[in-house]
């Protein structure tokens, strides 16, 4: 083995919920808005308990000396659990452990919501639904609101939730009157280790078992780099972009 490079990534998954009368906050969202689990850019992603790291990969290249080298990238979690981002009013930011939501509970909530909506449609079949203030949560188009880039500066509640109005705007750390939406960020740090070996002459290119990566991560501030990291960065960027559908 000639060289080893390490690079850390911070994976962030957004948990999104909407308030429904009789159900409280639920993962059942309107068809026109963000998915219940998403990336920062609101692209759908697997929930934390189903999220998997990118597949290990192998690529053969020629180095600056013209030698054929084998670069093997292996992913592993550096942290044992997912954590929620919490920001206090004094500005202190922390990542705290919270129980992971059950996908079974999400399915149950969605089923109950559909049942209630059918009952409402049945009871009001002769009337036209009108949109107004208060507890209305009908199927009108919903704007996804402000730029999520502001999230880093927003105060959360003790469980990491940020509350918004019906259009995911007017964000606050407190729920209550006029707050029909909320979201929080789940994070976990992973490390990719690249082993570089000089091998016999042959073809060059990428060798990978599968390419069903589930999310494009952002590099954490604690990433370690070296002069030989450039090929790894380029390959990871290409592979992750392909695996996440460009999202």
KAKA-V482329 format. One record per run of one state. SS is the DSSP state (@ for helix, = for strand, . for the rest). FROM is the first residue (numbers start at 1). TO is the last residue. Records with the same first field share a line. If there is no record, write none. Layout:
SS = FROM-TO ; FROM-TO
//
This chain:
. = 1-2 ; 21-23 ; 27-36 ; 39-43 ; 45-47 ; 51-56 ; 63-67 ; 78-82 ; 88-92 ; 97-102 ; 124-147 ; 154-161 ; 165-171 ; 173-180 ; 199-204 ; 209-217 ; 220-226 ; 244-247
= = 3-20 ; 24-26 ; 37-38 ; 44-44 ; 57-62 ; 68-77 ; 83-87 ; 93-96 ; 162-164 ; 172-172 ; 181-198 ; 205-208 ; 218-219
@ = 48-50 ; 103-123 ; 148-153 ; 227-243
//
